[in-house]
């Protein structure tokens, strides 16, 4: 919640299978919301400045859903 400087991370991400740098990217992403509240052009430009942005985005978009399936089993 950017309004109260609070970041809550999904419990499903509490796994050794989640790369440490991806978690750092997630925190960076959420911290950007302090400056820019919406996912507009400027937000996306700044987000892409994070090292290995594409790798982290791919993990969160395509591998993260697998963690929900694993936890449900």
C-alpha positions as CSV (number, residue, x, y, z in Angstrom):
1,X,0.0,0.0,0.0
2,X,1.9,3.0,-1.2
3,X,-0.2,5.4,0.8
4,X,1.1,4.0,4.1
5,X,4.6,2.8,3.0
6,X,3.7,-0.8,3.4
7,X,4.7,-3.7,1.2
8,X,3.0,-7.1,1.7
9,X,4.6,-10.0,-0.2
10,X,2.5,-13.0,-1.2
11,X,3.2,-15.9,1.2
12,X,3.5,-18.2,-1.9
13,X,6.7,-16.4,-2.7
14,X,8.2,-17.6,0.6
15,X,10.2,-20.4,-1.1
16,X,13.8,-21.1,-1.8
17,X,12.8,-21.7,-5.4
18,X,12.1,-18.0,-5.8
19,X,15.3,-16.2,-6.9
20,X,16.6,-13.7,-4.4
21,X,17.1,-11.1,-7.2
22,X,13.5,-11.6,-8.3
23,X,12.3,-10.7,-4.8
24,X,14.5,-7.6,-4.9
25,X,12.9,-6.7,-8.2
26,X,9.4,-7.1,-6.7
27,X,10.4,-4.8,-3.9
28,X,11.8,-2.3,-6.4
29,X,8.6,-2.5,-8.4
30,X,6.5,-1.8,-5.3
31,X,8.8,1.1,-4.2
32,X,8.3,2.7,-7.6
33,X,4.7,3.1,-6.6
34,X,5.8,5.6,-4.1
35,X,6.6,7.9,-7.0
36,X,4.2,6.7,-9.6
37,X,1.0,5.1,-8.5
38,X,-0.2,3.6,-11.9
39,X,1.6,1.3,-14.3
40,X,1.9,3.9,-17.0
41,X,4.7,4.7,-19.5
42,X,7.0,6.3,-17.0
43,X,6.5,3.6,-14.5
44,X,7.3,0.9,-17.0
45,X,10.4,2.8,-18.2
46,X,11.8,3.0,-14.7
47,X,10.9,-0.6,-14.0
48,X,12.9,-1.7,-17.0
49,X,16.0,-0.1,-15.5
50,X,16.3,-2.9,-12.9
51,X,19.1,-5.3,-13.9
52,X,17.8,-8.4,-15.7
53,X,14.3,-7.0,-15.7
54,X,13.1,-9.4,-18.4
55,X,14.2,-12.4,-16.5
56,X,12.4,-11.3,-13.3
57,X,9.3,-10.3,-15.1
58,X,9.3,-13.7,-16.9
59,X,9.6,-15.5,-13.6
60,X,6.7,-13.6,-12.0
61,X,4.5,-13.9,-15.1
62,X,5.1,-17.5,-16.0
63,X,6.6,-19.4,-13.1
64,X,5.0,-17.8,-10.2
65,X,1.5,-19.3,-11.0
66,X,3.2,-22.8,-10.5
67,X,3.7,-22.0,-6.9
68,X,0.0,-21.6,-6.3
69,X,-0.6,-25.1,-7.9
70,X,2.2,-26.6,-5.7
71,X,0.8,-25.0,-2.5
72,X,-2.8,-26.2,-3.4
73,X,-1.6,-29.9,-3.5
